[in-house]
Amino acid sequence: MPFFSEVFSSEIIKKPVLDPVGEELGRVKDIMIVKGDPLPRISALIIEKKSKLFNLLWTDLNIFNKRIISSRVYIDKLQPYEFEEDDLLIVRDILDKQIVDANGAKVVRVNDIKLEGYNDNAVLIAVDVGMRGILRRLGVERGGEDLMRLFKRHLPYNLISWNYIQPLHPKLSEIALTVPRQMVSELHPADLAAIISQVSHKEGASFFKDLDVETAAEALSELEPDQQAAIITGMDTEQAADIIEEMPPDEAADVISDLPAEKAQEILGSLEKEDAEDIQELMGHEEDTAGGLMTNEFIALPPNMTVKEASERFRAEAKEVETVYYIYIIDKNEKLIGVTSLRELLLAEQDCLLADIMETNIKTALPGEDEMVVAEIISKYNLLALPVVDENGYLHGIVTVDDIIDVLLPPSAKRKRRRV
């Protein structure tokens, strides 16, 4: 039974392994692990002797710690080893791989692995993603500590428990290392997008597919156009349609406009008819215009409705609308005749008509208006949203202040919509 307390993998790799009489069997080349309960455990050491590899089972070890590793068997009892794709090895498959730190909402790299004794086994309890792990692998951890002391600083430990890391490499999928779903769902969509942006398209898509539909839709909105297109293109049509349907129509239109034509048509054909029509209407406008910026999700009510009735309608409809700053008043022909803020609605008497509290001096933009003109109007009049109407006064959509922020602080790769 090997004596074991705690150790890091870097303190084991390249360490000599002794036979029962103290002769060197070889040096540790890699460490094989298997799924354990509750944590992955070492099943064998891969040792190297004169350029030949051997498999030393964990059960054949006598002592295992950072000072000495000894075996119960001699060299003639060891089985030759050849690297297998199905084997899970610490050096080959885990060290230097990227993982998701859900607590820090970022992608980090595995610099070392902490092992600990548990029921006569050595189990993997944490990964070191900090500077200590790098220095330890270089053999200068103590020197790093001494240097930090000169500046009256401490060299911190940066460990992530094995239970809370999300592997992105396919070879690790069988170990069931997963971030609890609630942890991922609690991350801000921008943080999720930042995580996905730091890895390859293939790894990002793998991580993305594990998200629930609502979280996936929110995260997709935060990604760059090329990443959005790559992820959605790689999905089956039904799953992609579910995510697109969850998005606000203006953002969905942006995503679909960047897809290959065939994929775009497949997804549009899988959407609810009303959703598809909303998206296609928006895709008919150039990106750098009011029509290209607007969303056609808004709340519009008739002028003869009472404040009480309007409040009840608002509560029912607002659940399906991404951003609600104003209620727009339209006549029976759906022409815009007034607008009222939520503040005015809350302060008004319940039996008042919307016609009595609406503002009729409305600032608007035409669908073809340049985006910078729209930004100037919103800025000049301190608006949270600007209605977009055609030459006849029909309300087609609204441009919200967050859309204008995207114009003034554009992403590195700005999309241009194409028509499908």
C-alpha positions as CSV (number, residue, x, y, z in Angstrom):
1,M,0.0,0.0,0.0
2,P,1.7,3.3,-1.1
3,F,2.3,6.0,1.5
4,F,0.7,9.1,0.2
5,S,-0.4,12.6,1.5
6,E,-0.6,15.4,-1.1
7,V,1.5,16.2,-4.1
8,F,1.4,18.1,-7.4
9,S,1.8,16.3,-10.7
10,S,4.9,18.4,-11.5
11,E,6.6,16.9,-8.5
12,I,6.1,13.4,-9.8
13,I,6.8,13.8,-13.6
14,K,10.4,12.8,-14.4
15,K,11.0,11.5,-10.9
16,P,12.9,8.1,-10.6
17,V,10.9,5.0,-9.6
18,L,12.8,2.4,-7.6
19,D,12.4,-1.4,-7.5
20,P,12.3,-3.3,-4.2
21,V,16.1,-3.2,-3.8
22,G,16.5,0.5,-4.7
23,E,17.5,0.1,-8.3
24,E,16.0,2.5,-10.7
25,L,13.1,1.1,-12.8
26,G,12.8,4.3,-14.9
27,R,11.5,7.8,-14.6
28,V,7.8,8.9,-14.6
29,K,6.8,9.9,-18.1
30,D,3.1,10.3,-17.6
31,I,0.3,9.4,-15.2
32,M,-2.8,7.5,-16.2
33,I,-6.1,8.3,-14.5
34,V,-9.5,6.7,-14.5
35,K,-12.9,7.8,-13.3
36,G,-13.2,7.3,-9.5
37,D,-15.7,7.8,-6.8
38,P,-15.9,10.7,-5.8
39,L,-12.9,11.9,-7.8
40,P,-10.7,10.7,-10.7
41,R,-7.8,8.5,-9.4
42,I,-4.4,7.3,-10.6
43,S,-4.6,3.9,-12.1
44,A,-0.9,3.6,-13.3
45,L,2.4,5.4,-13.9
46,I,3.9,5.4,-17.3
47,I,7.6,5.1,-16.8
48,E,10.5,5.4,-19.3
49,K,13.7,3.4,-19.2
50,K,16.2,3.7,-22.1
51,S,13.6,5.1,-24.4
52,K,11.2,2.3,-23.7
53,L,7.8,2.8,-21.9
54,F,6.3,0.6,-19.2
55,N,3.0,0.5,-17.4
56,L,3.4,0.4,-13.6
57,L,0.0,-0.3,-12.0
58,W,-0.9,1.8,-8.9
59,T,-1.5,-1.5,-7.0
60,D,2.2,-2.4,-7.6
61,L,3.5,0.8,-5.9
62,N,5.0,0.6,-2.4
63,I,5.7,4.2,-1.6
64,F,4.4,7.3,-3.5
65,N,5.2,10.8,-2.4
66,K,7.2,13.8,-3.6
67,R,10.4,12.4,-2.1
68,I,10.4,8.8,-3.2
69,I,8.4,6.5,-5.4
70,S,9.1,2.8,-5.1
71,S,7.6,-0.4,-6.5
72,R,6.9,-3.9,-5.3
73,V,7.9,-5.3,-8.7
74,Y,11.1,-5.6,-10.7
75,I,11.6,-4.5,-14.3
76,D,10.9,-8.0,-15.7
77,K,7.4,-7.9,-14.3
78,L,6.4,-4.6,-16.0
79,Q,4.3,-4.6,-19.1
80,P,5.4,-2.5,-22.2
81,Y,3.2,0.5,-22.9
82,E,2.2,2.2,-26.1
83,F,0.2,5.4,-26.0
84,E,-3.5,4.8,-26.6
85,E,-6.1,7.3,-27.7
86,D,-8.6,6.0,-25.2
87,D,-6.2,6.3,-22.2
88,L,-6.5,9.5,-20.1
89,L,-3.1,10.9,-19.2
90,I,-2.3,13.9,-17.1
91,V,0.6,15.2,-19.2
92,R,-0.8,14.5,-22.6
93,D,-4.5,15.2,-22.1
94,I,-4.8,17.7,-19.2
95,L,-1.8,19.8,-18.5
96,D,-1.8,23.1,-20.5
97,K,-5.4,22.5,-21.7
98,Q,-8.0,25.2,-21.4
99,I,-10.8,25.0,-19.0
100,V,-13.6,27.4,-17.9
101,D,-13.3,29.1,-14.6
102,A,-17.0,29.8,-14.0
103,N,-16.3,31.7,-10.8
104,G,-14.0,34.1,-12.7
105,A,-15.9,33.9,-15.9
106,K,-12.8,33.3,-18.0
107,V,-10.8,30.7,-19.7
108,V,-7.7,29.6,-17.9
109,R,-4.9,27.1,-18.5
110,V,-4.0,24.0,-16.4
111,N,-0.5,24.7,-15.1
112,D,-0.4,21.8,-12.6
113,I,-2.6,19.2,-10.9
114,K,-3.0,18.6,-7.2
115,L,-3.2,15.0,-6.0
116,E,-4.2,13.8,-2.6
117,G,-4.5,10.4,-0.8
118,Y,-8.0,9.0,-0.4
119,N,-8.8,5.4,0.6
120,D,-5.5,4.0,-0.5
121,N,-5.7,5.8,-3.9
122,A,-4.3,9.1,-5.2
123,V,-7.1,11.3,-6.5
124,L,-7.1,14.5,-8.5
125,I,-8.6,17.2,-6.2
126,A,-7.8,20.5,-8.0
127,V,-6.0,22.1,-10.9
128,D,-3.5,25.0,-10.4
129,V,-4.2,27.8,-12.9
130,G,-1.9,30.4,-11.3
131,M,1.7,31.5,-11.4
132,R,2.7,29.0,-8.7
133,G,1.8,26.1,-11.0
134,I,4.1,27.6,-13.7
135,L,7.0,28.2,-11.3
136,R,6.6,24.7,-9.7
137,R,6.9,23.1,-13.1
138,L,10.0,25.1,-13.8
139,G,11.4,24.1,-10.4
140,V,11.6,27.6,-9.1
141,E,8.5,27.9,-6.9
142,R,10.6,28.6,-3.7
143,G,12.6,31.2,-5.6
144,G,9.4,32.9,-6.7
145,E,8.2,33.0,-3.1
146,D,11.5,34.5,-1.9
147,L,11.3,37.2,-4.6
148,M,7.8,38.1,-3.7
149,R,8.8,38.5,0.0
150,L,11.4,41.1,-1.0
151,F,8.5,43.2,-2.2
152,K,6.4,42.3,0.9
153,R,4.0,40.4,-1.3
154,H,2.6,36.9,-1.2
155,L,2.6,34.4,-4.0
156,P,-1.0,33.3,-4.1
157,Y,-2.4,29.8,-4.7
158,N,-4.9,29.8,-7.5
159,L,-6.6,26.4,-7.4
160,I,-9.9,25.3,-8.9
161,S,-11.6,22.3,-7.3
162,W,-11.9,19.4,-9.7
163,N,-15.6,19.5,-9.1
164,Y,-16.0,22.9,-10.6
165,I,-14.1,23.0,-13.8
166,Q,-15.4,22.6,-17.3
167,P,-13.2,20.8,-19.7
168,L,-13.4,21.8,-23.3
169,H,-11.2,19.0,-24.7
170,P,-13.2,16.0,-26.0
171,K,-10.9,13.4,-24.5
172,L,-12.0,14.6,-21.0
173,S,-15.7,14.2,-21.6
174,E,-15.9,10.7,-19.9
175,I,-14.6,12.1,-16.6
176,A,-17.8,14.1,-16.2
177,L,-16.1,17.3,-15.1
178,T,-18.9,19.8,-15.5
179,V,-19.8,23.2,-14.2
180,P,-23.1,22.9,-12.5
181,R,-25.8,24.2,-14.9
182,Q,-26.9,26.8,-12.4
183,M,-23.4,28.3,-12.2
184,V,-23.4,28.7,-16.0
185,S,-26.9,30.2,-16.1
186,E,-26.0,32.7,-13.4
187,L,-23.1,34.1,-15.5
188,H,-23.8,37.3,-17.3
189,P,-24.2,36.7,-21.1
190,A,-21.3,39.0,-21.8
191,D,-19.1,36.8,-19.5
192,L,-20.3,33.7,-21.3
193,A,-19.5,35.3,-24.6
194,A,-16.0,36.3,-23.3
195,I,-15.4,32.6,-22.4
196,I,-16.5,31.3,-25.8
197,S,-14.5,34.0,-27.6
198,Q,-11.2,32.8,-25.9
199,V,-11.3,29.3,-27.3
200,S,-11.5,27.8,-30.8
201,H,-14.8,27.7,-32.8
202,K,-14.9,23.9,-32.2
203,E,-14.4,24.2,-28.4
204,G,-16.7,27.2,-28.2
205,A,-19.5,25.3,-30.0
206,S,-19.0,22.3,-27.7
207,F,-19.4,24.6,-24.7
208,F,-22.3,26.5,-26.2
209,K,-24.3,23.3,-26.9
210,D,-24.5,22.5,-23.2
211,L,-26.3,25.8,-22.4
212,D,-30.1,25.9,-22.0
213,V,-32.0,27.7,-24.8
214,E,-32.5,31.0,-22.9
215,T,-28.9,31.3,-21.8
216,A,-27.7,30.3,-25.2
217,A,-29.8,33.0,-26.9
218,E,-28.5,35.7,-24.5
219,A,-24.9,34.6,-24.9
220,L,-25.2,34.4,-28.7
221,S,-26.2,38.0,-28.8
222,E,-22.9,39.0,-27.2
223,L,-20.7,37.2,-29.7
224,E,-19.0,38.6,-32.8
225,P,-20.7,37.9,-36.1
226,D,-18.3,35.3,-37.3
227,Q,-18.6,33.4,-34.1
228,Q,-22.4,33.5,-34.2
229,A,-22.4,32.2,-37.7
230,A,-19.9,29.4,-37.0
231,I,-21.9,28.2,-33.9
232,I,-25.4,28.4,-35.5
233,T,-24.1,26.8,-38.8
234,G,-22.7,23.9,-36.8
235,M,-26.0,23.1,-35.1
236,D,-28.9,21.1,-36.3
237,T,-31.7,23.2,-37.7
238,E,-34.2,22.5,-34.9
239,Q,-31.8,23.5,-32.1
240,A,-30.7,26.6,-34.0
241,A,-34.3,27.6,-34.6
242,D,-35.1,27.3,-30.9
243,I,-32.3,29.6,-30.0
244,I,-33.1,32.1,-32.7
245,E,-36.7,32.2,-31.7
246,E,-35.7,33.1,-28.1
247,M,-33.7,36.1,-29.3
248,P,-35.2,39.6,-29.9
249,P,-36.1,39.9,-33.6
250,D,-33.5,42.6,-34.5
251,E,-30.7,40.5,-33.0
252,A,-32.1,37.3,-34.6
253,A,-32.1,39.2,-38.0
254,D,-28.5,40.1,-37.5
255,V,-27.5,36.5,-36.9
256,I,-29.5,35.0,-39.7
257,S,-28.1,37.6,-42.2
258,D,-24.6,36.3,-41.6
259,L,-25.5,32.6,-42.2
260,P,-25.0,30.7,-45.5
261,A,-28.2,31.3,-47.6
262,E,-29.3,27.6,-47.4
263,K,-28.9,27.4,-43.6
264,A,-30.7,30.8,-43.2
265,Q,-33.7,29.5,-45.2
266,E,-33.8,26.3,-43.3
267,I,-34.0,28.1,-39.9
268,L,-36.5,30.7,-41.1
269,G,-38.6,27.8,-42.4
270,S,-38.5,26.2,-38.9
271,L,-39.6,29.3,-37.0
272,E,-43.2,30.2,-36.1
273,K,-44.7,32.1,-39.1
274,E,-45.1,35.4,-37.1
275,D,-41.5,35.2,-35.8
276,A,-40.1,34.5,-39.3
277,E,-42.1,37.4,-40.8
278,D,-40.8,39.8,-38.1
279,I,-37.2,38.8,-38.8
280,Q,-37.5,38.9,-42.6
281,E,-39.1,42.4,-42.3
282,L,-36.0,43.6,-40.4
283,M,-33.6,41.9,-42.8
284,G,-35.0,44.1,-45.6
285,H,-33.3,47.2,-44.2
286,E,-29.6,48.2,-44.5
287,E,-27.6,47.7,-41.3
288,D,-26.5,51.3,-40.9
289,T,-30.0,52.8,-41.0
290,A,-32.9,53.3,-38.5
291,G,-34.6,50.3,-40.1
292,G,-31.5,48.2,-39.7
293,L,-31.1,49.2,-36.0
294,M,-34.8,48.9,-35.0
295,T,-36.7,46.1,-33.3
296,N,-40.3,45.5,-34.2
297,E,-41.0,44.4,-30.6
298,F,-42.9,47.2,-28.9
299,I,-46.1,47.9,-27.1
300,A,-48.7,49.9,-29.0
301,L,-52.2,50.7,-27.7
302,P,-55.3,52.7,-28.8
303,P,-55.9,56.2,-27.5
304,N,-59.4,55.3,-26.0
305,M,-58.0,52.8,-23.6
306,T,-58.0,53.7,-19.9
307,V,-54.8,53.8,-17.8
308,K,-56.1,50.8,-15.8
309,E,-56.7,48.8,-19.0
310,A,-53.3,49.9,-20.4
311,S,-51.5,48.8,-17.2
312,E,-53.2,45.3,-17.4
313,R,-52.3,45.0,-21.1
314,F,-48.7,46.1,-20.4
315,R,-48.3,43.4,-17.7
316,A,-49.5,40.8,-20.1
317,E,-47.4,41.9,-23.2
318,A,-44.2,43.1,-21.5
319,K,-43.1,39.6,-20.8
320,E,-42.5,39.0,-24.5
321,V,-40.8,42.3,-25.2
322,E,-37.1,42.7,-24.6
323,T,-37.0,46.5,-23.8
324,V,-39.9,48.6,-22.8
325,Y,-39.4,52.3,-22.1
326,Y,-42.5,53.8,-23.6
327,I,-46.1,52.9,-24.7
328,Y,-46.9,54.0,-28.2
329,I,-50.4,55.2,-29.1
330,I,-51.7,54.3,-32.5
331,D,-55.0,54.9,-34.3
332,K,-57.2,52.3,-35.8
333,N,-55.0,52.4,-39.0
334,E,-51.9,51.7,-36.9
335,K,-50.5,55.2,-37.4
336,L,-48.5,56.7,-34.6
337,I,-50.3,59.5,-32.9
338,G,-48.8,59.7,-29.4
339,V,-46.4,58.3,-26.8
340,T,-46.4,58.0,-23.1
341,S,-43.7,56.9,-20.6
342,L,-44.1,54.3,-18.0
343,R,-43.6,57.0,-15.4
344,E,-46.6,58.9,-16.7
345,L,-48.7,55.7,-16.9
346,L,-47.9,54.9,-13.2
347,L,-48.7,58.4,-12.0
348,A,-51.9,58.9,-13.9
349,E,-55.4,58.3,-12.5
350,Q,-56.7,54.8,-13.3
351,D,-59.8,56.1,-15.2
352,C,-57.8,58.5,-17.4
353,L,-57.6,57.7,-21.2
354,L,-54.3,57.3,-22.8
355,A,-55.3,60.1,-25.2
356,D,-55.3,62.4,-22.1
357,I,-51.7,61.7,-21.0
358,M,-50.0,61.0,-24.3
359,E,-47.3,63.3,-25.8
360,T,-48.2,64.3,-29.4
361,N,-45.0,66.2,-30.2
362,I,-43.2,63.0,-31.2
363,K,-39.6,62.7,-32.4
364,T,-39.4,60.0,-35.1
365,A,-37.1,58.7,-37.8
366,L,-37.7,57.2,-41.2
367,P,-36.6,53.6,-41.8
368,G,-33.8,54.8,-44.2
369,E,-32.4,57.4,-41.9
370,D,-28.7,57.1,-41.3
371,E,-27.8,55.6,-38.0
372,M,-25.7,58.6,-36.9
373,V,-28.7,60.9,-37.4
374,V,-30.7,58.5,-35.2
375,A,-28.0,58.7,-32.6
376,E,-28.0,62.5,-32.7
377,I,-31.8,62.6,-32.2
378,I,-31.7,60.2,-29.2
379,S,-28.8,62.1,-27.7
380,K,-30.3,65.6,-28.3
381,Y,-33.7,64.8,-26.8
382,N,-32.4,62.4,-24.1
383,L,-34.6,59.6,-25.4
384,L,-34.5,55.9,-24.3
385,A,-36.1,54.8,-27.6
386,L,-37.0,56.4,-30.9
387,P,-40.0,55.3,-33.0
388,V,-39.4,54.5,-36.6
389,V,-42.3,55.5,-38.9
390,D,-42.7,55.5,-42.7
391,E,-43.7,58.6,-44.8
392,N,-47.4,57.9,-44.0
393,G,-46.9,57.7,-40.3
394,Y,-47.2,54.0,-39.8
395,L,-45.1,52.7,-36.9
396,H,-42.7,50.0,-38.0
397,G,-40.4,49.7,-34.9
398,I,-38.2,51.4,-32.4
399,V,-34.5,52.1,-32.0
400,T,-33.4,51.7,-28.3
401,V,-30.6,53.5,-26.6
402,D,-28.6,50.3,-26.2
403,D,-28.6,50.0,-30.0
404,I,-27.2,53.4,-30.3
405,I,-24.4,52.6,-27.8
406,D,-23.4,49.7,-30.1
407,V,-23.2,52.3,-33.0
408,L,-21.1,54.7,-31.0
409,L,-18.9,51.9,-29.5
410,P,-19.0,49.3,-32.4
411,P,-17.6,45.8,-32.2
412,S,-14.3,45.0,-33.9
413,A,-16.2,43.3,-36.7
414,K,-19.3,45.2,-37.8
415,R,-21.7,43.2,-39.8
416,K,-23.5,44.2,-42.9
417,R,-26.9,42.5,-43.4
418,R,-27.6,40.7,-46.6
419,R,-31.1,39.9,-47.7
420,V,-32.3,36.3,-47.6
